[in-house]
Amino acid sequence: MTTDAPAAATPGKKGLLKKGRGFLIALSIAVGVAAVAAWIALGVGLYLDVSRQTRIILAVVAAVATEAPFWSVAATLGLSVLEARKRIWKKITGRG
């Protein structure tokens, strides 16, 4: 029996975590660009005076696209961001 196998597995995990974090950073940038594009599309829609139904659709897409960067950045930074957000909202709303 040798103890080399567990020692060899540990460096691989660090590399995997580093690659995963790089992916999350790239994902955060991509959804951030998508959110900006959604808000630009809403602005163009308002400028062109599109129908009410189209404005509502553009607004919903922009709202969802704005929420996506928050969650991807939270995944990149870790769950401590989510806990901090909960504490901030508790202070603002006076609950808890």
Helices and strands as residue ranges (DSSP letters): H 4-47, H 52-77, H 80-93
